[in-house]
Amino acid sequence: MRIGLVGAGRIGACHAGSLSRLAGVDEVLLADPDPARVELVAADTSARPARMADLLDRADGVVVATPTGTHAQLIRRIADAGLPIFCEKPVAADVAETRAVLAHVAAAGVALHVGFQRRFDAGFAAVREAVRAGELGVLHTVRACTSDPRPPSPEYLAHSGGIFRDCAVHDFDAVRWITGQEVTEVSALGGTTGAAHFAEHGDVDTAVAVLTLSGGCLASCTATRYNGGGYDVRLEACGRDGTLVAGLDARAPLPSAEPGWPAPGTPYQGFADRFAAAYSAELAAFVEVVRGERDAPCTGADALAALLVAEAAERSRREHRPVRVEEVA
Protein backbone atom coordinates (compact mmCIF):
# COMPACT_ATOMS: atom_id res chain seq x y z
CA MET A 1 0.00 0.00 0.00
CA ARG A 2 1.52 3.28 -1.15
CA ILE A 3 -0.20 6.56 -0.33
CA GLY A 4 0.83 9.74 -2.12
CA LEU A 5 0.74 13.00 -0.16
CA VAL A 6 0.82 16.32 -1.99
CA GLY A 7 1.71 19.25 0.25
CA ALA A 8 4.35 19.57 2.98
CA GLY A 9 2.92 22.56 4.83
CA ARG A 10 1.30 22.62 8.26
CA ILE A 11 -1.55 20.17 7.58
CA GLY A 12 0.60 18.15 5.17
CA ALA A 13 3.19 17.55 7.88
CA CYS A 14 0.40 16.48 10.23
CA HIS A 15 -0.93 14.00 7.65
CA ALA A 16 2.55 12.68 6.88
CA GLY A 17 2.93 11.69 10.52
CA SER A 18 -0.52 10.10 10.68
CA LEU A 19 -0.04 8.14 7.46
CA SER A 20 3.40 6.95 8.54
CA ARG A 21 1.89 5.45 11.70
CA LEU A 22 -1.03 3.69 10.00
CA ALA A 23 -0.86 -0.08 9.93
CA GLY A 24 -1.09 -1.33 6.38
CA VAL A 25 0.49 1.74 4.78
CA ASP A 26 3.88 0.56 3.57
CA GLU A 27 5.10 3.77 1.98
CA VAL A 28 4.18 7.47 1.99
CA LEU A 29 5.33 9.38 -1.09
CA LEU A 30 5.57 13.13 -0.45
CA ALA A 31 5.58 15.82 -3.14
CA ASP A 32 5.76 19.60 -2.76
CA PRO A 33 7.16 22.43 -4.91
CA ASP A 34 9.53 23.31 -2.04
CA PRO A 35 12.22 20.58 -1.78
CA ALA A 36 13.54 21.95 1.52
CA ARG A 37 10.12 21.65 3.10
CA VAL A 38 9.79 18.08 1.82
CA GLU A 39 13.13 17.18 3.37
CA LEU A 40 12.10 18.64 6.72
CA VAL A 41 8.86 16.66 6.83
CA ALA A 42 10.56 13.49 5.58
CA ALA A 43 13.16 13.77 8.32
CA ASP A 44 10.44 13.76 10.99
CA THR A 45 8.39 10.95 9.44
CA SER A 46 8.86 7.91 7.25
CA ALA A 47 7.61 9.80 4.18
CA ARG A 48 9.82 9.62 1.10
CA PRO A 49 10.34 12.59 -1.24
CA ALA A 50 8.89 12.05 -4.71
CA ARG A 51 8.24 13.96 -7.90
CA MET A 52 4.58 14.45 -8.72
CA ALA A 53 4.72 12.31 -11.86
CA ASP A 54 6.43 9.48 -9.98
CA LEU A 55 3.91 9.78 -7.15
CA LEU A 56 0.98 9.42 -9.55
CA ASP A 57 2.63 6.44 -11.21
CA ARG A 58 3.36 4.55 -7.98
CA ALA A 59 0.64 5.50 -5.48
CA ASP A 60 -2.55 3.56 -4.77
CA GLY A 61 -4.31 6.69 -3.52
CA VAL A 62 -3.43 10.35 -3.03
CA VAL A 63 -3.96 12.83 -0.18
CA VAL A 64 -4.12 16.51 -1.18
CA ALA A 65 -2.98 18.92 1.57
CA THR A 66 -2.02 21.99 -0.46
CA PRO A 67 -3.32 25.60 -0.48
CA THR A 68 -6.98 26.02 -1.46
CA GLY A 69 -6.25 27.53 -4.85
CA THR A 70 -4.49 24.36 -6.02
CA HIS A 71 -7.15 21.83 -5.04
CA ALA A 72 -9.27 21.85 -8.19
CA GLN A 73 -6.33 21.37 -10.55
CA LEU A 74 -4.79 18.62 -8.43
CA ILE A 75 -8.07 16.74 -8.02
CA ARG A 76 -8.54 16.72 -11.79
CA ARG A 77 -4.99 15.52 -12.38
CA ILE A 78 -5.24 12.72 -9.81
CA ALA A 79 -8.66 11.68 -11.10
CA ASP A 80 -7.24 11.46 -14.63
CA ALA A 81 -4.62 9.08 -13.23
CA GLY A 82 -7.46 6.87 -11.97
CA LEU A 83 -6.56 7.14 -8.28
CA PRO A 84 -8.80 7.54 -5.20
CA ILE A 85 -8.48 11.03 -3.72
CA PHE A 86 -8.55 12.50 -0.24
CA CYS A 87 -8.64 16.29 -0.34
CA GLU A 88 -8.75 18.80 2.48
CA LYS A 89 -11.71 21.12 2.19
CA PRO A 90 -12.64 22.93 0.04
CA VAL A 91 -12.82 21.10 -3.27
CA ALA A 92 -12.56 24.45 -5.03
CA ALA A 93 -12.81 28.15 -4.25
CA ASP A 94 -16.41 28.70 -5.39
CA VAL A 95 -19.63 26.85 -6.14
CA ALA A 96 -19.30 26.79 -9.93
CA GLU A 97 -15.77 25.40 -9.87
CA THR A 98 -16.75 22.88 -7.19
CA ARG A 99 -19.55 21.56 -9.41
CA ALA A 100 -17.16 21.35 -12.36
CA VAL A 101 -14.58 19.41 -10.36
CA LEU A 102 -17.17 16.99 -9.01
CA ALA A 103 -18.40 16.34 -12.54
CA HIS A 104 -14.82 15.63 -13.62
CA VAL A 105 -14.33 13.19 -10.74
CA ALA A 106 -17.62 11.44 -11.53
CA ALA A 107 -16.63 11.05 -15.18
CA ALA A 108 -13.28 9.56 -14.12
CA GLY A 109 -15.07 7.08 -11.86
CA VAL A 110 -12.78 7.54 -8.85
CA ALA A 111 -13.60 8.00 -5.17
CA LEU A 112 -13.30 11.45 -3.58
CA HIS A 113 -13.13 11.78 0.21
CA VAL A 114 -13.21 15.38 1.46
CA GLY A 115 -11.54 16.23 4.77
CA PHE A 116 -14.05 17.25 7.45
CA GLN A 117 -12.26 15.66 10.38
CA ARG A 118 -14.93 16.40 13.00
CA ARG A 119 -16.89 13.47 11.58
CA PHE A 120 -14.12 11.26 13.00
CA ASP A 121 -13.90 12.89 16.44
CA ALA A 122 -15.16 10.55 19.17
CA GLY A 123 -17.31 13.21 20.84
CA PHE A 124 -18.94 14.45 17.64
CA ALA A 125 -19.60 10.86 16.55
CA ALA A 126 -21.19 10.08 19.93
CA VAL A 127 -23.54 13.06 19.63
CA ARG A 128 -24.56 11.93 16.16
CA GLU A 129 -25.26 8.41 17.38
CA ALA A 130 -27.40 9.74 20.24
CA VAL A 131 -29.36 12.03 17.92
CA ARG A 132 -29.92 9.32 15.31
CA ALA A 133 -30.97 6.83 18.02
CA GLY A 134 -33.57 9.28 19.31
CA GLU A 135 -31.96 9.47 22.77
CA LEU A 136 -32.36 13.25 22.95
CA GLY A 137 -35.89 13.30 21.59
CA VAL A 138 -36.93 15.76 18.92
CA LEU A 139 -34.12 18.25 18.33
CA HIS A 140 -35.00 21.90 18.74
CA THR A 141 -31.58 23.60 19.01
CA VAL A 142 -27.97 22.97 17.99
CA ARG A 143 -25.16 25.26 19.12
CA ALA A 144 -21.76 25.02 17.46
CA CYS A 145 -18.61 27.09 17.86
CA THR A 146 -15.13 27.32 16.40
CA SER A 147 -12.80 29.69 18.25
CA ASP A 148 -9.18 30.08 17.19
CA PRO A 149 -6.68 31.28 19.80
CA ARG A 150 -4.99 33.62 17.34
CA PRO A 151 -5.71 34.92 13.83
CA PRO A 152 -4.05 33.56 10.68
CA SER A 153 -1.52 35.63 8.79
CA PRO A 154 -2.61 38.38 6.39
CA GLU A 155 -1.17 36.28 3.55
CA TYR A 156 -3.41 33.36 4.50
CA LEU A 157 -6.48 35.56 4.87
CA ALA A 158 -6.04 36.94 1.37
CA HIS A 159 -6.80 33.50 -0.07
CA SER A 160 -8.92 31.93 2.69
CA GLY A 161 -12.33 32.77 1.27
CA GLY A 162 -13.49 34.41 4.49
CA ILE A 163 -14.50 33.21 7.93
CA PHE A 164 -17.61 31.30 6.80
CA ARG A 165 -15.95 29.41 3.93
CA ASP A 166 -12.68 28.79 5.75
CA CYS A 167 -13.66 28.32 9.39
CA ALA A 168 -17.39 27.98 10.09
CA VAL A 169 -17.85 25.61 7.15
CA HIS A 170 -16.69 22.84 9.53
CA ASP A 171 -19.60 23.69 11.83
CA PHE A 172 -22.02 23.72 8.90
CA ASP A 173 -20.90 20.24 7.87
CA ALA A 174 -21.11 18.97 11.45
CA VAL A 175 -24.65 20.32 11.86
CA ARG A 176 -25.81 18.53 8.69
CA TRP A 177 -24.00 15.31 9.58
CA ILE A 178 -25.21 15.12 13.16
CA THR A 179 -28.83 16.16 12.64
CA GLY A 180 -29.47 14.48 9.30
CA GLN A 181 -31.26 17.67 8.27
CA GLU A 182 -30.49 20.10 5.47
CA VAL A 183 -29.97 23.83 5.99
CA THR A 184 -32.69 25.81 4.25
CA GLU A 185 -32.03 29.41 5.34
CA VAL A 186 -29.20 31.41 6.91
CA SER A 187 -29.06 34.71 8.78
CA ALA A 188 -25.52 35.88 9.49
CA LEU A 189 -23.63 38.79 11.01
CA GLY A 190 -19.94 39.59 11.34
CA GLY A 191 -17.72 42.08 13.08
CA THR A 192 -14.10 43.12 13.32
CA THR A 193 -12.50 44.15 16.60
CA GLY A 194 -8.94 43.11 15.75
CA ALA A 195 -6.38 43.71 13.02
CA ALA A 196 -7.18 46.06 10.14
CA HIS A 197 -6.25 43.52 7.47
CA PHE A 198 -9.51 41.61 8.00
CA ALA A 199 -11.48 44.55 6.62
CA GLU A 200 -8.88 45.07 3.89
CA HIS A 201 -9.68 41.58 2.61
CA GLY A 202 -13.44 42.03 3.00
CA ASP A 203 -13.43 39.61 5.91
CA VAL A 204 -14.38 39.70 9.60
CA ASP A 205 -12.71 38.21 12.66
CA THR A 206 -15.90 37.25 14.50
CA ALA A 207 -19.16 35.93 13.07
CA VAL A 208 -22.44 34.24 13.94
CA ALA A 209 -24.85 32.38 11.67
CA VAL A 210 -28.33 31.17 12.57
CA LEU A 211 -29.40 28.21 10.45
CA THR A 212 -32.95 27.03 9.84
CA LEU A 213 -32.97 23.27 9.23
CA SER A 214 -35.37 21.23 7.14
CA GLY A 215 -36.73 19.40 10.20
CA GLY A 216 -37.56 22.58 12.08
CA CYS A 217 -34.45 22.62 14.29
CA LEU A 218 -32.52 25.88 14.69
CA ALA A 219 -28.73 25.98 14.82
CA SER A 220 -26.39 28.77 15.87
CA CYS A 221 -22.80 28.70 14.67
CA THR A 222 -20.27 31.16 16.05
CA ALA A 223 -16.67 31.67 14.96
CA THR A 224 -13.85 33.95 16.04
CA ARG A 225 -10.17 34.39 15.27
CA TYR A 226 -9.45 35.87 18.73
CA ASN A 227 -10.00 33.40 21.55
CA GLY A 228 -6.96 34.03 23.70
CA GLY A 229 -7.91 31.33 26.20
CA GLY A 230 -7.22 28.57 23.69
CA TYR A 231 -8.69 26.59 20.80
CA ASP A 232 -12.36 25.88 21.45
CA VAL A 233 -14.50 23.67 19.21
CA ARG A 234 -17.79 22.37 20.60
CA LEU A 235 -21.26 21.32 19.50
CA GLU A 236 -24.35 21.01 21.69
CA ALA A 237 -27.39 19.06 20.48
CA CYS A 238 -30.49 19.97 22.47
CA GLY A 239 -33.65 17.89 22.29
CA ARG A 240 -36.92 17.61 24.18
CA ASP A 241 -35.51 14.71 26.22
CA GLY A 242 -31.96 15.91 26.85
CA THR A 243 -28.78 17.64 25.71
CA LEU A 244 -25.40 16.22 24.74
CA VAL A 245 -22.17 18.15 24.16
CA ALA A 246 -19.12 17.34 22.03
CA GLY A 247 -15.82 19.03 22.81
CA LEU A 248 -16.44 19.65 26.50
CA ASP A 249 -13.45 18.00 28.15
CA ALA A 250 -10.73 18.83 30.68
CA ARG A 251 -8.79 20.88 28.11
CA ALA A 252 -11.66 22.97 26.78
CA PRO A 253 -10.74 26.61 27.54
CA LEU A 254 -13.85 27.27 29.64
CA PRO A 255 -12.97 28.56 33.13
CA SER A 256 -16.08 28.88 35.28
CA ALA A 257 -17.00 31.96 37.31
CA GLU A 258 -18.79 29.72 39.83
CA PRO A 259 -17.03 29.47 43.22
CA GLY A 260 -15.16 26.24 43.80
CA TRP A 261 -15.39 24.99 40.22
CA PRO A 262 -12.11 23.36 39.08
CA ALA A 263 -9.99 25.21 36.55
CA PRO A 264 -9.55 23.59 33.11
CA GLY A 265 -6.35 21.82 32.22
CA THR A 266 -3.83 22.99 29.63
CA PRO A 267 -6.01 24.40 26.83
CA TYR A 268 -5.78 23.19 23.25
CA GLN A 269 -3.77 25.62 21.13
CA GLY A 270 -4.80 24.49 17.66
CA PHE A 271 -6.44 21.92 15.45
CA ALA A 272 -3.42 19.61 15.38
CA ASP A 273 -3.58 18.63 19.04
CA ARG A 274 -7.36 19.00 19.44
CA PHE A 275 -8.11 16.67 16.52
CA ALA A 276 -5.01 14.48 16.37
CA ALA A 277 -6.99 11.26 16.86
CA ALA A 278 -9.67 12.40 14.40
CA TYR A 279 -7.11 13.08 11.67
CA SER A 280 -5.65 9.60 12.12
CA ALA A 281 -9.10 8.00 11.99
CA GLU A 282 -10.00 10.04 8.94
CA LEU A 283 -6.93 8.88 7.02
CA ALA A 284 -7.44 5.29 8.17
CA ALA A 285 -10.91 5.52 6.62
CA PHE A 286 -9.37 6.79 3.38
CA VAL A 287 -7.03 3.80 3.29
CA GLU A 288 -10.13 1.60 3.53
CA VAL A 289 -11.59 3.54 0.59
CA VAL A 290 -8.40 2.93 -1.38
CA ARG A 291 -8.65 -0.79 -0.61
CA GLY A 292 -12.23 -0.82 -1.84
CA GLU A 293 -13.54 -1.79 1.59
CA ARG A 294 -15.93 1.17 1.96
CA ASP A 295 -17.34 4.16 0.14
CA ALA A 296 -15.99 7.64 0.83
CA PRO A 297 -17.48 8.70 4.20
CA CYS A 298 -17.55 12.41 3.31
CA THR A 299 -18.22 12.92 -0.37
CA GLY A 300 -17.90 15.79 -2.80
CA ALA A 301 -21.66 16.25 -2.51
CA ASP A 302 -21.27 16.73 1.26
CA ALA A 303 -18.55 19.31 0.68
CA LEU A 304 -20.74 21.16 -1.82
CA ALA A 305 -23.66 21.21 0.63
CA ALA A 306 -21.49 22.77 3.36
CA LEU A 307 -20.06 25.28 0.89
CA LEU A 308 -23.56 26.36 -0.14
CA VAL A 309 -24.38 27.14 3.50
CA ALA A 310 -21.15 29.13 3.76
CA GLU A 311 -22.01 31.04 0.58
CA ALA A 312 -25.47 31.82 1.94
CA ALA A 313 -23.94 33.00 5.23
CA GLU A 314 -21.50 35.31 3.47
CA ARG A 315 -24.25 36.78 1.31
CA SER A 316 -26.44 37.26 4.36
CA ARG A 317 -23.63 39.05 6.19
CA ARG A 318 -22.92 41.37 3.28
CA GLU A 319 -26.54 42.12 2.39
CA HIS A 320 -27.95 42.20 5.95
CA ARG A 321 -30.84 39.82 5.24
CA PRO A 322 -31.83 36.16 5.58
CA VAL A 323 -30.71 34.11 2.58
CA ARG A 324 -32.28 30.89 1.37
CA VAL A 325 -29.66 28.28 0.49
CA GLU A 326 -31.47 27.66 -2.78
CA GLU A 327 -30.54 31.24 -3.79
CA VAL A 328 -26.87 30.32 -3.99
CA ALA A 329 -27.36 26.77 -5.21
Protein Blocks (a to p, Z undefined) as FASTA:
>chain_A
ZZddedjbfklmmmmmmmmmpghiabdcdddfblklmmmmmmmmmbdcddfklmmmmpmb
dcddbdfklmmmmmmmmmmnopacdddddfblbfklmmmmmmmmmmnopacddddfklmg
fklmmmmmmmmnopnopafbdcdddddfbdcdfklmmmnopaklmmmmmmmmmmmmmnop
acfbdcdddddfbdfklmmnopafbdcdddddfkopacdddddfbdfkbccdddddddfk
bccdehiafklccdcfbehiacdddddfbfklmmmmmmmmmmmmmmmmmnopaccfbdfk
lmmmmmmmmmmmmmmmmnopacdfklmZZ
